[in-house]
Structures are given as structure tokens and as C-alpha cells.
């Protein structure tokens, strides 16, 4: 079969690898200059490794992507980093049942209730009933008001703002159920892994067309036509673009189908990356949740408290991360403007921090980074097969009940490849 794939993120790469392995004639179109999608990386001349534009890691139970890394021979590093929470001017390590018990901003009874709630979510495989109730309601009922006010509310509200109280408990279940204390990371960075995967695809005969913006997808008599500079015709096409882009370029989608797709919402991400002369989170924390709603960011992630700074010319690399709506002013701000806005808040977290520590700042913006999941979403998930025969949609709005991430992109890519070949997903 002649198959076209739009997008060289991990979903597109996994599908291409799977289909190429089975002897199909596969062409991948990518508007950017390299593979990786949302996990794309950048690299300074003196760095041995690349670094992601938006922070990424894997959990040790992310079997789809870890198996793929193993299959193509890409080494994976496993480390147990430290996760903490910033609240009321203090940093508390909260990444295990033991550290939760020591989390003094909450009374002991609430810590115990919270621990019991987390233990339940970790143990249960039955997430279906949880999609009928909001996470906020569920947390209030089982973990209590103090747990919501102190630990969870600020995270939900900081990330999702007006959508915070409508998210289903199934979304919360995923975040807890999947989390592992140890994390995994591909040697050399996600960019290096994406490039190894691309090489593995090329070995199977897959072609890659970079800097190729797909202008339209049309149904023709003899297949599906992609217009990207010139015309290409395929038996089957997989589109891995975010839904708003898919609906924009695909001609002839029925009104009713379009309506269900356009009702799905999402938010974007704006990430400031700082290269510092010294460490920012001195206690060795990798991931710091910011539970203060007056702070203009959600998380401070010190990448070099996770991966050794020797891979990055001994620079200390820190993400200051944010999820915001596409209309948010941060999408218009430069690195310099964001550093100035964030500086006083970063100094609250580390009073010694000065602007002179910053060697270089970068800003990365992704308009589609996090789907907003409504209640009972399992009844609304768009299927892989679109109303146009031979055209398949494969993107992060279909990973539910799980949350977006490269592991699920790989899993979806493999599933859609299987569907094309066998008429069903495995």
C-alpha cells in the first residue's frame, strides 16, 4: 500500500516505522526541519546532548515507547529524581507516601485521607466510573477540603484556569495511576531518539519530506490526495496534526463530524528555558510544582538536577513552565520580557537568585499542548477512521483516559498502523 503520513512527531514516526517494517510504501510530510513534534529539541554548539523545547520524561511503565527504544537500540537512562511542592514560601518534597506524611501545610488527618485516596487511584484499573464525576468533586469527597485547597486546587487552577473544576476524575486518575517514582530519559535527549527512529524508518524504506507544509487533503477517485507544494496521491493517509489544523486543511468533511471535532478544546504551552551559571533549586529538586496562584508560572523544572550537567557544557538548565490559552499575552512576549515578569517570583523561591545568573534565555511556544477533557469523554473520542474513506486521524485527543505524552503518541501510531493493515486495532 502507498501510505502518506502528515507530521513527524512520535505518532507519525511510530506509524511510519510499523508500516515500513511491513513493506508498505510510506512517505512522511513534516512542516518543520526535523522530527520530534512537541518533543523537539535544541542544542547549543558546546552541548553534547540536545534539550527539549518543552520538558519531557518517561515513566518506567511507559511500555510502548520503552519497547520501541529497545527495538531500535536506543539507550534509556533510569533515575529517581526529587519532586517537590512550593507553598507558603517553602519547598516541601512530596513524591512518596513517606514525604506526604511529613507535608505539614496540611493537618495529619488530611494527609492520611489524601494518602488513602492516592493509594486507591494507584491500585484501581477501573477508571470508567471516574469519568462521570469531576476531579474536584471526587477529591473533596475522598481527600477533603484542605487537600483540595492546599495540594490539588492550585495545580488544577494554575494549569486549567476556567476549566479547572470541570475536568473528570478519570483525568486525575491517569496522572496518579501512571506516575512512577523513577523516571526514564533517552540518552542524548528526545531529539536524538527521534532522529534514531527516523533512521530506523529510512532503513525500512520510509521517505521523509521536511519543510513541507501540507496545504490540503482531498478525496480523489483513486485515493487520497495531499497537496504540499505539489500533488501526491496515496491509498491511505494518516494525519497526526492537532484537530484544529486537521479540520482546516481537510476538504469535504461532513458538517456533523466537524461539529464534534471543533467542540473539543485545548490550551497551549509557553516555556521559558534558562541557562544559569549556578543551580536554582539547591536542594536537588528536579520538578517543583508551584502551588501559589499569584505566581505567573506553574512549575520550575531543573533539567540538570535530573540529567547530568556535563552533557550540557556544565550549564544549569531550568524550565519555567506554563500552560495558557492561545490568546494569553505570554504568547506575544519575548524571552527578555518573560525573564523580567518572572524574576521577582523566582526570587521568592530562591532569594539569592539574580538576573546576572542567566547566561541565556530561550522561549518556546506551542499553541496545542494539552487537550481539555470533558466528562464522559469515552463517548466522544474521535475514532481513527474519519468519514473520508482511507483517511485516518491520530492525535493527542485520542489517548484518553491517559494524558498526552510521547508514550501514547507511539501507542496510537502503532494502533493506527495495525488498523490500516488488519482492519482493527490490536
Secondary structure, DSSP 8 states (H G I E B T S, - for coil): -EEEEE--SHHHHHHHHHHHHTT-EEEEE-SSSSS-GGG-EE--TT-SS-EESS---EETT-HHHHHHHHHHT--EEEE--EEEEEETTEEEE-SSHHHHHT-TTS-HHHHHHHHHHHHHHHH----GGGGGSBHHHHHHHHT-HHHIIIIIHHHHHHHHGGGGGGSBHHHHHHHHHS--SSEEEETT-HHHHHHHHHHHHHHTT-EEE-S----EEEEETTEEEEESSSEEEESEEEE-S-HHHHHHHBTT--HHHHHHHHT-EEEEEEEEEEEESS-SSTT-EEEEEE--TTSS-SEEEEGGGTS-GGGGTT-EEEEEEEEE-TTSGGGG--HHHHHHHHHHHHHHHSTT--GGGEEEEEEEEEEEEEEE--TTGGGT---SB-SSTTEEE-SGGGSTTS---HHHHHHHHHHHHHHHHHSS--
